[in-house]
């Protein structure tokens, strides 16, 4: 049978201090003598006391919760970014609530559930959630939208990602090395992020009098990259495959080598996107359109801190992608 929880008032009476002093003892940045804090924490352990963060949030109207809306947590790129963000939030005594929308049938209901916890901040990475829905469901905070598109909305702050210059740099080298039959392998036909990524490369090709000779759609997985690369090379004689993410690019490179007996980049250049840690492994050494994940998360945290400080103006931070040159292009 579990022991009944004691209240902060009861603990205060046992220790001989005020309830306010009990509260300060559990706030790392509160002013309180170390001897008093140690005495309170020792008593709390003895009597099984835990502060009630939910009750405290009702009093000060701050929950310290951050809703993080993502497509999935299994994708290596998203997993790396989310780990960095979780650590950054925890270092600031903020707690994330992760909402995975990719395989959830009612995404709006999922966000409404999170909104009932009175979250202080909302960061939307998912492209499966509309800007309007995010604003409507979280009316008491300014959502932070991670977007590959410029958004004009006074109710949100945005982090915009631009890879057009890096894509142009990659195409320039590939064309200079004799590549002319480019194909694009997207992760999903409905993703506006993937469509914009394709546009960066398509525009770079257009400036050089070229176009994509074929397109294919995978699932952002290794298996789909492996499977789709074979007909792209065999049927369309492609000599450069631009992939929607690094995992598909690694699969495509393996298919080109193991099934078709060709080499990269001599026969077929392979380019990924995201710049995940795996892409730099010696066994992959992938050329990729890369995002500085640390700078990316620092930008998210910067916007959160501006909101924490009461800055109500919508802010936009633009981050440019760079090329990580590897052995595949």
C-alpha positions in Angstrom: 0.0 0.0 0.0 1.4 3.4 -1.0 2.2 6.0 1.7 -0.1 9.0 1.8 1.6 12.1 0.4 2.2 15.0 2.8 1.6 18.6 1.8 4.0 21.4 1.7 2.2 22.9 4.7 2.7 19.7 6.7 6.4 19.5 5.8 6.8 23.2 6.7 5.4 22.4 10.2 7.7 19.4 10.6 10.8 21.4 9.7 9.8 24.6 11.4 9.8 26.9 8.3 7.2 28.6 6.2 5.5 27.1 3.1 7.2 29.7 1.0 10.6 28.5 2.2 9.6 24.9 1.3 8.9 26.1 -2.2 12.2 28.0 -2.5 14.1 24.9 -1.4 12.9 23.1 -4.6 13.8 26.0 -6.9 17.5 25.8 -7.8 17.7 29.5 -8.6 15.8 30.7 -5.5 17.6 32.5 -2.7 17.8 30.2 0.4 20.6 29.2 2.8 22.3 26.0 1.9 21.8 24.6 5.5 18.1 25.3 5.4 17.8 23.8 1.9 19.7 20.7 2.9 17.5 20.3 6.1 14.3 20.6 4.0 15.4 18.2 1.3 16.5 15.6 4.0 13.0 15.9 5.6 11.3 15.6 2.2 13.2 12.4 1.5 12.3 11.1 5.0 8.6 11.8 4.7 8.2 11.2 1.0 7.4 14.7 0.0 7.4 15.8 -3.6 6.5 19.3 -4.8 3.4 19.5 -7.0 4.4 21.3 -10.2 0.9 21.3 -11.5 -0.4 23.1 -8.4 2.4 25.5 -8.6 1.7 26.3 -12.2 -1.8 27.2 -11.3 -0.5 29.7 -8.8 2.1 31.4 -11.0 0.5 30.6 -14.4 3.7 29.0 -15.6 3.8 25.2 -16.4 7.4 25.1 -17.6 6.1 22.7 -20.3 7.1 22.9 -24.0 5.0 21.0 -26.6 7.3 19.7 -29.4 5.3 18.7 -32.4 7.2 16.3 -34.7 6.4 13.8 -37.5 8.2 10.9 -35.9 11.1 10.1 -33.5 12.5 7.2 -35.4 14.0 9.3 -38.2 17.7 9.7 -37.5 17.7 13.4 -38.4 14.7 14.2 -36.2 16.1 12.0 -33.4 19.4 13.9 -33.4 17.6 17.3 -33.3 15.1 16.3 -30.7 17.9 15.0 -28.4 19.7 18.3 -28.6 16.5 20.2 -28.0 15.5 18.1 -25.0 18.9 18.6 -23.4 18.7 22.4 -24.0 15.2 22.6 -22.5 16.2 20.6 -19.5 19.2 22.8 -18.8 16.7 25.7 -18.6 14.3 23.8 -16.3 11.8 23.4 -19.1 10.2 20.0 -19.8 9.2 18.8 -23.3 6.0 17.0 -24.2 6.7 15.2 -27.5 3.8 14.9 -29.9 4.4 12.4 -32.8 1.9 13.2 -35.6 3.2 11.0 -38.3 1.2 7.9 -37.4 -1.6 9.5 -35.3 -5.0 9.4 -36.9 -6.3 12.6 -35.1 -3.4 15.0 -34.9 -5.6 17.9 -33.9 -7.0 16.0 -30.9 -3.4 15.1 -29.9 -2.5 18.8 -29.8 -5.6 19.7 -28.0 -4.7 17.2 -25.3 -1.3 18.8 -24.9 -2.9 22.2 -24.8 -4.9 21.2 -21.7 -1.6 21.1 -19.8 -1.3 24.9 -20.3 2.1 24.6 -22.1 4.3 27.7 -22.0 5.8 27.2 -25.5 5.0 25.3 -28.7 7.6 24.2 -31.3 6.2 22.8 -34.5 8.6 20.7 -36.6 5.9 18.7 -38.3 4.7 19.6 -41.8 1.6 17.6 -41.1 0.1 20.3 -38.9 -1.2 23.6 -40.4 -0.1 27.0 -39.2 -3.7 27.9 -38.5 -4.4 24.9 -36.4 -1.3 25.5 -34.3 -2.3 29.1 -33.6 -5.9 28.1 -32.8 -5.1 25.2 -30.5 -2.5 27.1 -28.5 -4.0 30.6 -28.2 -2.1 31.6 -25.0 1.4 31.2 -26.5 3.2 32.2 -29.7 4.0 29.0 -31.6 7.5 28.6 -33.1 7.2 27.2 -36.6 10.2 25.4 -38.2 9.6 26.1 -41.8 11.4 25.7 -45.1 9.0 28.4 -46.5 8.8 32.1 -45.6 5.7 32.5 -43.4 4.1 35.9 -42.9 2.0 35.7 -39.7 2.0 38.0 -36.7 1.0 35.2 -34.4 4.0 33.0 -34.9 7.8 33.1 -34.8 9.6 31.1 -37.4 12.9 29.4 -38.2 13.4 29.3 -41.9 15.8 26.8 -43.6 17.3 27.8 -46.9 19.4 25.3 -48.9 19.3 27.0 -52.4 22.9 28.2 -52.4 24.3 24.8 -51.2 22.2 23.0 -53.8 23.6 25.2 -56.5 27.1 24.5 -55.3 26.5 20.7 -55.5 24.9 20.9 -59.0 27.8 23.1 -60.2 30.4 20.5 -59.3 28.4 17.6 -60.6 27.8 19.2 -64.0 31.5 20.2 -64.1 32.3 16.5 -63.6 30.2 15.5 -66.6 26.9 14.7 -64.9 23.8 15.5 -67.0 21.1 13.0 -66.2 19.8 14.0 -62.8 16.9 12.2 -60.9 15.2 13.1 -57.7 14.1 10.6 -55.0 11.7 12.2 -52.6 10.6 10.7 -49.2 6.9 11.4 -49.7 4.9 13.0 -52.5 2.8 15.1 -50.1 5.6 16.8 -48.1 6.0 20.5 -48.9 9.5 20.3 -47.3 10.5 17.7 -49.8 9.0 19.6 -52.7 11.0 22.7 -51.7 14.2 20.7 -51.4 13.6 19.4 -54.9 13.0 23.0 -56.1 16.4 24.1 -54.9 18.1 21.5 -57.1 15.6 21.9 -60.0 16.3 25.7 -60.1 20.1 25.0 -60.0 19.7 22.6 -63.0 17.5 25.1 -64.9 20.3 27.7 -64.6 22.5 25.3 -66.4 20.0 24.3 -69.1 19.1 20.9 -67.5 16.1 19.3 -65.8 15.4 16.2 -63.8 15.0 13.2 -66.2 12.9 11.3 -63.7 11.4 11.3 -60.2 10.6 8.6 -57.7 9.1 8.5 -54.3 10.3 6.5 -51.3 9.5 6.5 -47.6 12.7 8.2 -46.2 13.9 4.6 -45.4 17.1 2.7 -46.4 15.0 0.0 -48.1 13.1 2.5 -50.3 16.4 4.2 -51.3 17.9 0.8 -52.2 14.8 -0.3 -54.1 14.1 3.0 -56.1 17.7 3.6 -57.1 17.8 0.5 -59.3 15.1 1.5 -61.9 16.3 5.1 -61.8 19.7 4.0 -63.0 18.7 1.0 -65.2 15.7 2.6 -66.9 16.6 6.3 -67.1 20.4 6.0 -67.3 20.7 8.5 -64.5 24.2 9.5 -63.5 23.2 11.6 -60.5 20.6 10.8 -57.8 19.5 13.6 -55.4 17.8 12.0 -52.4 15.3 13.6 -50.0 17.3 12.5 -47.0 20.6 10.8 -46.1 19.1 7.4 -45.2 17.6 6.9 -48.7 20.9 8.2 -50.2 22.9 5.5 -48.3 20.4 2.9 -49.5 20.7 4.2 -53.1 24.5 4.1 -52.9 24.5 0.5 -51.7 22.1 -0.5 -54.6 24.2 1.2 -57.2 27.3 -0.7 -55.9 25.9 -4.1 -54.9 23.2 -4.7 -57.4 24.3 -2.7 -60.5 28.0 -3.1 -60.0 28.6 0.6 -60.5 30.6 3.0 -58.4 29.9 6.4 -56.8 30.6 9.0 -57.9 32.4 7.8 -61.1 29.3 6.1 -62.6 26.5 7.6 -60.5 26.8 10.5 -58.1 24.7 10.2 -54.9 23.6 13.2 -52.8 21.7 13.1 -49.5 20.1 15.8 -47.4 20.1 16.5 -43.6 23.7 15.9 -42.6 23.0 13.3 -40.0 26.0 11.9 -38.1 25.8 8.5 -39.9 26.4 10.2 -43.2 29.9 11.1 -42.1 30.9 7.6 -41.1 33.8 6.2 -43.1 31.7 3.4 -44.4 29.2 5.9 -45.9 31.1 9.2 -46.4 28.1 10.7 -48.1 27.9 14.1 -49.9 24.9 15.8 -48.3 23.1 19.1 -48.0 23.8 19.6 -44.3 22.1 21.5 -41.5 24.2 22.6 -38.5 22.0 20.9 -35.9 23.5 22.7 -32.9 23.0 26.1 -34.5 19.4 25.0 -35.4 18.5 24.1 -31.8 20.2 27.2 -30.5 17.9 29.2 -32.8 14.9 27.4 -31.4 16.0 28.0 -27.8 16.7 31.7 -28.7 13.1 32.2 -29.7 11.9 30.4 -26.6 14.0 32.7 -24.4 12.7 35.8 -26.2 9.2 34.5 -25.5 10.2 33.8 -21.8 11.4 37.4 -21.6 8.0 38.7 -22.7 9.0 39.7 -26.2 5.7 39.6 -28.1 7.0 40.6 -31.5 7.1 37.8 -34.1 10.6 36.8 -34.9 12.2 35.1 -37.9 15.6 33.4 -37.9 17.0 32.1 -41.2 19.6 29.3 -41.3 21.4 28.4 -44.5 22.3 24.8 -45.3 25.9 24.0 -46.3 27.5 21.2 -48.3 29.2 18.4 -46.6 31.4 16.9 -49.3 32.0 13.2 -49.1 33.0 10.4 -51.5 29.7 10.0 -53.3 29.7 13.2 -55.4 
